[in-house]
Amino acid sequence: MSVAKKQYKRITVKSLIEMKANAEKISMLTSYDFTMAQIVDQAGIDVILVGDSASNVMAGHETTLPITLDQMIYHASGVIRGVKRALVVVDLPFGSYQGDPREALRSSIRIMKESGAHAVKMEGGGEIKDSIKRILKAGVPVMGHLGLTPQSIYKFGAYTVRAKEEYEAQQLKEDALMLEKIGCFAIVLEKVPAKLAEEVAKSVQVPVIGIGAGAGVDGQVLVLHDMLGMNKEFNPRFLRRYADLNTVMTDAIQQYNSDVKAAKFPSDQEQY
């Protein structure tokens, strides 16, 4: 006999932990502006990530590294104004937390105060433990991120699957347990073997959200522009496109252009 899922009027950190305990999968998508966040929230997504992927999909940079803290706060502020139900998590951008726990805390406080976000996300394990602890001590919820960490792309050299080797897999498992122990409310695992990701998800009590980490985790996250088919150049194995908005939007814009050139727009009914 199936058990009815709890209906959440507002998703909180506590909600996500309850969802994992009840074996309810968690849905997560990125958003970077008011309009898209409003649509995503109304569609029932549990967590909205204001990702530093805005550097790629909104600004056209090759990596996530160039985006600044001010820019992340700008994007997060718009998202917050469009959300009524989802938990909004904001990426701490590269350079805003790695070097100094005090700087990490200042960056997190700015995001929370200036955007109204609900939590921050940070990439890394033991090497940023002190920064995470300082932020958590101040009362700011932290989501961890292990596996492929895009802010370290120049260290890795390519966006390849991580933790295929035993030593790296063992380090990832240790880092996941550490993140849970110090108080992170959830962990993102990016581009790691499915078997390893499932093992990690079973080893911790906090939710594990996967992207390219198989089906054995507690939830999934994708970049909104990718799953809507707005970006046709990005084709990783883990991406499922749920729409082809690139074609839909191109057709609509071409039709508008044609109508303007042919003086078919506006019509008599579209004038005052």
C-alpha positions as CSV (number, residue, x, y, z in Angstrom):
1,M,0.0,0.0,0.0
2,S,1.5,3.3,-1.0
3,V,1.8,6.2,1.5
4,A,0.6,9.6,0.4
5,K,3.4,12.1,0.1
6,K,3.4,15.1,2.4
7,Q,2.3,18.4,0.8
8,Y,4.8,21.2,1.5
9,K,3.5,24.8,1.2
10,R,7.1,25.9,1.6
11,I,10.2,23.9,1.2
12,T,12.8,24.3,3.9
13,V,16.1,22.5,4.8
14,K,14.0,20.4,7.2
15,S,11.6,19.5,4.4
16,L,14.4,18.0,2.3
17,I,15.6,15.9,5.1
18,E,12.1,14.6,5.7
19,M,11.7,13.9,2.0
20,K,14.8,11.7,2.1
21,A,13.6,9.9,5.2
22,N,10.3,9.2,3.4
23,A,12.0,8.1,0.2
24,E,10.5,11.0,-1.8
25,K,12.7,12.1,-4.6
26,I,13.8,15.8,-4.6
27,S,13.6,17.9,-7.8
28,M,16.0,20.8,-8.4
29,L,16.6,23.1,-11.3
30,T,18.6,26.3,-11.9
31,S,17.1,29.7,-12.4
32,Y,18.8,33.1,-12.8
33,D,15.9,35.6,-13.1
34,F,12.5,36.5,-11.9
35,T,10.4,35.3,-14.8
36,M,12.0,31.9,-15.1
37,A,12.1,31.4,-11.4
38,Q,8.4,32.1,-11.2
39,I,7.6,29.5,-13.8
40,V,9.9,26.9,-12.2
41,D,8.4,27.5,-8.7
42,Q,4.8,27.3,-10.0
43,A,5.6,24.0,-11.7
44,G,6.4,22.5,-8.3
45,I,10.2,22.2,-8.3
46,D,11.5,21.7,-4.7
47,V,14.8,23.5,-4.9
48,I,15.9,26.3,-7.2
49,L,19.7,26.7,-7.5
50,V,21.0,30.1,-8.5
51,G,24.0,28.5,-10.0
52,D,27.3,30.0,-11.0
53,S,26.4,28.4,-14.3
54,A,24.9,31.8,-15.0
55,S,28.5,32.6,-16.0
56,N,28.0,30.2,-19.0
57,V,24.3,30.4,-19.9
58,M,23.6,34.0,-19.1
59,A,27.0,35.7,-19.8
60,G,28.5,33.4,-22.4
61,H,31.7,32.6,-20.5
62,E,33.5,29.4,-21.2
63,T,33.8,28.5,-17.5
64,T,32.0,29.5,-14.2
65,L,35.1,31.2,-12.9
66,P,34.5,34.8,-14.1
67,I,31.2,35.5,-12.4
68,T,31.4,37.8,-9.4
69,L,29.7,37.9,-6.0
70,D,27.9,41.0,-6.9
71,Q,26.6,39.3,-10.1
72,M,25.4,36.3,-8.1
73,I,23.6,38.5,-5.7
74,Y,21.9,40.3,-8.6
75,H,20.7,37.0,-10.1
76,A,19.6,35.7,-6.7
77,S,17.6,38.8,-5.9
78,G,15.5,38.4,-9.0
79,V,14.9,34.7,-8.4
80,I,13.8,35.3,-4.8
81,R,11.2,37.8,-5.9
82,G,9.6,35.1,-8.2
83,V,9.5,32.3,-5.7
84,K,6.8,31.4,-3.2
85,R,7.4,27.7,-2.4
86,A,10.9,26.4,-3.5
87,L,14.0,26.5,-1.4
88,V,16.5,28.9,-3.1
89,V,20.2,28.0,-2.9
90,V,22.9,30.3,-4.2
91,D,26.4,29.2,-5.4
92,L,29.2,31.0,-3.7
93,P,31.3,32.0,-6.7
94,F,35.0,31.2,-7.3
95,G,37.3,33.3,-5.2
96,S,34.7,34.3,-2.6
97,Y,35.4,31.5,0.0
98,Q,38.4,29.3,-0.8
99,G,41.2,31.4,0.7
100,D,39.9,32.6,4.0
101,P,37.0,31.4,6.3
102,R,36.3,35.0,7.3
103,E,36.0,36.0,3.6
104,A,33.7,33.0,3.1
105,L,31.5,34.2,5.9
106,R,31.4,37.7,4.6
107,S,30.4,36.4,1.2
108,S,27.7,34.2,2.6
109,I,26.2,37.0,4.7
110,R,26.1,39.3,1.7
111,I,24.2,36.8,-0.3
112,M,21.7,36.1,2.5
113,K,21.2,39.8,3.4
114,E,21.2,41.4,0.0
115,S,19.3,38.7,-2.0
116,G,17.1,37.1,0.6
117,A,18.3,33.6,-0.4
118,H,17.7,30.6,1.9
119,A,21.1,28.8,1.7
120,V,24.5,28.8,-0.1
121,K,26.3,26.1,-2.0
122,M,30.0,25.5,-1.9
123,E,32.3,23.2,-4.0
124,G,34.9,21.1,-2.2
125,G,35.6,18.8,0.7
126,G,38.2,18.8,3.4
127,E,40.1,21.7,1.9
128,I,37.2,24.1,2.6
129,K,36.1,22.5,5.9
130,D,37.0,25.6,8.0
131,S,35.1,27.9,5.7
132,I,32.0,25.8,5.8
133,K,32.1,25.5,9.6
134,R,32.5,29.3,10.0
135,I,29.4,29.9,7.8
136,L,27.3,27.2,9.5
137,K,28.2,28.7,12.9
138,A,26.8,32.0,11.8
139,G,23.5,30.2,11.0
140,V,23.7,30.1,7.2
141,P,22.6,26.7,5.8
142,V,25.2,25.1,3.5
143,M,24.8,22.6,0.6
144,G,28.0,20.8,-0.3
145,H,29.2,19.9,-3.8
146,L,31.5,17.0,-4.5
147,G,32.7,15.1,-7.6
148,L,33.2,17.2,-10.6
149,T,33.6,20.7,-9.2
150,P,33.5,23.2,-12.2
151,Q,35.3,25.9,-10.3
152,S,38.3,23.6,-10.3
153,I,38.2,22.9,-14.0
154,Y,41.7,24.1,-14.7
155,K,42.9,21.7,-12.0
156,F,41.0,18.7,-13.6
157,G,41.7,19.8,-17.2
158,A,38.4,18.6,-18.6
159,Y,34.8,18.0,-17.6
160,T,35.3,14.2,-17.2
161,V,33.8,11.8,-14.8
162,R,35.4,12.0,-11.4
163,A,36.1,9.4,-8.7
164,K,36.6,6.4,-11.1
165,E,39.8,5.5,-9.4
166,E,39.6,3.9,-5.9
167,Y,41.7,6.5,-4.1
168,E,39.5,9.4,-5.4
169,A,36.3,7.4,-4.7
170,Q,37.4,6.8,-1.1
171,Q,38.2,10.5,-0.7
172,L,34.8,11.5,-2.0
173,K,33.1,9.1,0.5
174,E,35.1,10.5,3.3
175,D,34.3,14.1,2.3
176,A,30.6,13.3,2.1
177,L,30.6,12.0,5.6
178,M,32.6,15.0,6.8
179,L,30.1,17.4,5.2
180,E,27.3,15.7,6.9
181,K,29.1,15.6,10.2
182,I,29.9,19.4,10.3
183,G,26.3,20.2,9.4
184,C,25.7,20.6,5.6
185,F,22.0,20.0,4.9
186,A,22.5,18.3,1.5
187,I,25.2,17.4,-0.9
188,V,25.4,17.7,-4.7
189,L,27.3,14.9,-6.5
190,E,28.3,15.8,-10.0
191,K,29.5,13.4,-12.7
192,V,30.5,10.4,-10.6
193,P,29.8,6.7,-11.2
194,A,26.3,5.8,-10.4
195,K,27.3,2.9,-8.1
196,L,29.5,5.2,-6.0
197,A,26.8,7.9,-5.8
198,E,24.3,5.4,-4.6
199,E,26.7,4.2,-2.0
200,V,27.3,7.7,-0.8
201,A,23.6,8.5,-0.6
202,K,23.0,5.4,1.6
203,S,25.9,6.3,3.9
204,V,24.6,9.7,4.9
205,Q,21.3,10.9,6.4
206,V,21.2,14.2,4.4
207,P,19.9,14.3,0.9
208,V,22.3,13.7,-2.0
209,I,21.3,15.4,-5.2
210,G,22.8,14.1,-8.4
211,I,23.8,15.5,-11.8
212,G,25.3,12.8,-13.9
213,A,25.4,10.6,-10.8
214,G,22.7,8.0,-11.7
215,A,19.3,7.2,-10.2
216,G,20.3,5.9,-6.8
217,V,20.6,9.3,-5.2
218,D,17.8,11.3,-3.4
219,G,17.2,13.8,-6.1
220,Q,18.3,15.3,-9.4
221,V,19.4,18.7,-10.6
222,L,19.8,20.1,-14.2
223,V,20.6,23.4,-15.7
224,L,17.2,24.9,-16.8
225,H,18.4,26.1,-20.2
226,D,19.9,22.7,-21.0
227,M,16.8,20.7,-20.1
228,L,14.5,23.1,-22.0
229,G,16.6,22.7,-25.1
230,M,17.6,26.4,-25.3
231,N,21.2,25.3,-25.6
232,K,21.9,22.8,-28.4
233,E,25.7,22.7,-28.1
234,F,25.9,21.0,-24.7
235,N,25.2,17.2,-25.0
236,P,26.4,15.2,-22.0
237,R,25.1,11.7,-21.4
238,F,23.2,12.8,-18.3
239,L,21.2,15.5,-20.0
240,R,17.6,14.8,-21.0
241,R,16.0,17.6,-23.0
242,Y,12.3,18.0,-22.1
243,A,11.6,20.6,-24.8
244,D,13.2,22.1,-27.9
245,L,12.8,25.8,-27.0
246,N,15.6,26.7,-29.3
247,T,13.6,25.8,-32.3
248,V,10.3,27.1,-30.9
249,M,11.9,30.5,-30.1
250,T,13.8,30.7,-33.3
251,D,10.6,30.0,-35.3
252,A,8.6,32.6,-33.4
253,I,11.3,35.3,-33.8
254,Q,11.7,34.6,-37.5
255,Q,7.9,34.9,-37.9
256,Y,7.9,38.2,-36.0
257,N,10.7,39.5,-38.2
258,S,8.9,38.4,-41.3
259,D,5.6,40.0,-40.2
260,V,7.4,43.3,-39.4
261,K,9.2,43.4,-42.7
262,A,6.0,42.6,-44.6
263,A,4.0,45.2,-42.6
264,K,1.7,42.5,-41.3
265,F,2.3,43.5,-37.7
266,P,0.7,45.2,-36.0
267,S,-2.8,44.5,-37.5
268,D,-5.8,46.9,-37.1
269,Q,-6.8,45.0,-34.0
270,E,-3.4,45.5,-32.4
271,Q,-3.5,49.3,-32.7
272,Y,-5.0,52.0,-30.4
